[in-house]
Amino acid sequence: MEVGTDATSPLQGGSSSKEKQRFKAFVLGGPGSGKGTQCAKIVETYGLTHLSAGDLLRNEISSNSENGSMILELIKVGKIVPSEVTVKLIQNAINSTNNHKFLIDGFPRTEENRLAYERIIGEDPNLVLFFDCPEEVMMDRILHRNEGRVDDNDETVKTRLKVFKELSLPVIHHYSEKGILHTINAVGTEDEIFKKVRAVFSAYEPMLR
């Protein structure tokens, strides 16, 4: 499925306040697209704070807070954690650091996630990276990465890819229409793919300083 690769240029100028304007990048991609590896390279190169929705939920559960207990109970009975809960964890993480630049990984996964983010945060990200990778390549990567994950088997991988297409592609198309989506061809070596990522981030370097 084709999505737009062109995005509007970043806003010129800085914030009128004394604080630096916050910079937020969303990173999306199917299982096995290599986005985890590229996120690590982006963080190392540009000094962004890496926020993963899954990690934030797990950290909240580990904290034994009232909110964490609620999240754990929902997961135990197979219910999805409300988008508002995840967004507020992201918001709290953003507000708890002095860094002004953030890489938000694997979120929003669904249109419901996106709408909750816009309702609570009240603004779009500066850019959205989508690691576009053929399904057969993603399957091959997952089945040969030997991480010992219980969901790294043929049938489960097919299901995960199907779910990604059904839930995440509408989000990707939304950001494409808004002109902030950058599609990265995620086939090649880690360094080849990161070269494409750097080409995208080069336009935003004034905001990343």
C-alpha positions in Angstrom: 0.0 0.0 0.0 1.5 3.3 -1.1 1.6 6.3 1.2 3.0 9.7 0.6 6.7 10.3 1.0 6.7 14.1 0.8 6.1 16.2 3.9 5.8 19.9 4.4 8.9 21.7 5.6 9.1 22.2 9.4 7.8 25.5 10.8 10.3 28.2 10.7 11.3 30.2 13.7 11.3 29.4 17.4 9.0 29.7 20.3 8.4 33.2 21.8 8.7 31.8 25.3 12.0 31.4 27.1 11.7 27.6 26.9 12.7 25.8 23.8 9.9 24.7 21.6 9.1 21.0 22.2 9.9 18.7 19.3 8.0 15.4 19.0 8.5 12.6 16.4 6.3 9.6 16.2 7.8 6.4 14.9 5.5 3.8 13.3 6.2 0.5 11.5 5.0 -3.1 11.5 6.6 -5.9 13.5 10.0 -6.6 12.0 10.3 -3.3 10.2 13.4 -2.5 12.1 12.1 0.6 13.8 13.5 -0.4 17.2 17.0 -0.5 15.8 16.5 2.8 14.1 15.0 4.4 17.2 18.2 3.6 19.1 20.3 5.2 16.4 18.1 8.4 16.3 18.3 8.7 20.1 22.1 8.3 20.1 22.6 10.7 17.2 20.1 13.5 18.1 19.7 13.2 21.8 16.0 12.7 21.8 14.2 11.2 24.9 12.9 7.8 23.8 9.3 7.1 25.0 7.7 3.8 24.3 4.0 3.4 25.2 4.6 -0.3 26.1 7.5 0.6 28.4 5.6 3.4 30.1 2.7 1.0 30.9 5.1 -1.7 32.2 6.9 0.9 34.3 3.6 2.1 35.8 2.6 -1.4 36.7 6.0 -2.0 38.4 5.6 1.2 40.4 2.7 -0.4 42.3 0.7 2.8 42.0 -3.1 2.8 42.0 -3.0 3.6 38.3 -0.5 0.7 37.8 -2.8 -1.7 39.6 -5.7 -0.7 37.3 -3.6 -1.3 34.2 -2.5 -4.7 35.4 -6.1 -5.8 36.2 -7.2 -4.7 32.7 -4.3 -6.7 31.1 -5.0 -9.7 33.2 -8.5 -10.0 31.9 -7.5 -9.4 28.3 -8.9 -5.8 28.1 -7.2 -3.0 26.3 -5.8 -0.2 28.4 -7.8 3.0 27.5 -6.0 5.3 25.2 -6.4 8.2 27.6 -4.4 6.3 30.2 -1.5 5.7 27.8 -1.6 9.3 26.5 -1.5 10.7 30.1 1.6 8.5 30.8 3.2 10.0 27.7 2.3 13.5 28.8 3.7 12.9 32.3 6.9 11.5 30.9 7.3 14.6 28.6 6.6 17.0 31.5 9.0 15.2 33.9 12.2 15.9 31.9 14.1 19.0 30.9 14.7 17.7 27.4 12.7 19.4 24.7 12.9 16.7 22.1 11.1 13.4 22.1 10.9 10.2 20.1 7.5 8.5 20.7 7.8 4.9 19.6 5.0 2.7 18.4 2.3 5.2 19.1 -0.4 6.0 18.1 -1.2 2.4 17.0 -4.9 3.1 16.2 -7.2 5.9 15.3 -8.6 5.8 18.8 -5.0 6.4 20.1 -4.5 9.3 17.8 -7.8 11.0 18.7 -7.0 10.6 22.4 -3.6 12.1 21.9 -4.9 15.1 20.0 -7.7 15.6 22.6 -5.3 15.5 25.6 -2.0 16.9 24.2 -3.8 19.3 21.8 -1.2 19.3 19.0 0.2 17.2 16.2 3.8 15.8 16.3 6.4 17.7 14.3 7.0 14.6 12.1 5.9 11.0 11.7 8.4 8.4 10.5 6.9 5.3 8.9 9.2 2.4 8.3 7.7 0.8 5.3 8.8 -2.8 4.7 7.4 -5.7 2.6 5.5 -8.3 4.6 7.8 -11.2 3.6 10.9 -9.2 4.8 9.3 -8.5 8.1 8.3 -12.1 8.6 11.8 -13.3 7.7 13.3 -10.9 10.2 11.0 -11.8 13.0 11.3 -15.6 12.5 15.1 -15.4 12.4 15.9 -12.9 15.1 16.1 -15.6 17.8 14.9 -13.4 20.7 13.0 -16.2 22.2 9.6 -14.4 22.1 6.6 -16.6 22.4 4.9 -14.6 19.6 7.7 -15.1 17.1 6.1 -18.0 15.2 4.7 -18.1 11.7 0.9 -18.0 12.5 1.2 -15.4 15.2 3.4 -13.2 13.1 0.9 -13.3 10.3 -1.8 -12.2 12.8 0.3 -9.4 14.1 1.0 -8.1 10.6 -2.8 -8.3 9.8 -3.7 -6.4 12.9 -1.0 -3.8 12.1 -2.5 -3.2 8.6 -6.0 -3.0 9.9 -5.4 -0.6 12.8 -2.3 1.4 12.0 -2.5 2.1 8.2 -5.5 4.5 8.8 -3.3 6.5 11.2 -0.4 6.5 8.7 -2.8 7.8 6.0 -4.1 10.5 8.3 -0.6 11.9 8.9 0.2 11.6 5.2 -2.8 13.8 4.4 -1.6 16.3 7.0 1.8 16.5 5.3 3.9 15.4 8.2 4.5 11.8 7.3 8.0 10.7 6.1 8.0 7.2 4.6 11.3 5.3 5.0 12.0 2.3 2.7 13.1 -0.1 5.5 14.9 -2.6 3.2 18.7 -2.6 3.4 21.4 -2.6 6.0 20.9 -0.7 9.3 23.3 2.0 8.1 21.6 2.3 4.7 18.3 2.8 6.3 19.6 5.2 8.9 21.1 7.3 6.1 17.5 7.9 4.9 16.4 8.7 8.4 19.2 11.3 8.7 18.1 12.9 5.4 14.6 13.5 7.0 16.0 14.8 10.3 18.4 17.2 8.6 15.4 19.5 7.8 14.6 19.7 11.5 18.1 20.3 12.9 17.4 23.9 14.1 14.7 22.5 16.4 17.0 19.7 17.6 19.7 21.9 19.0 
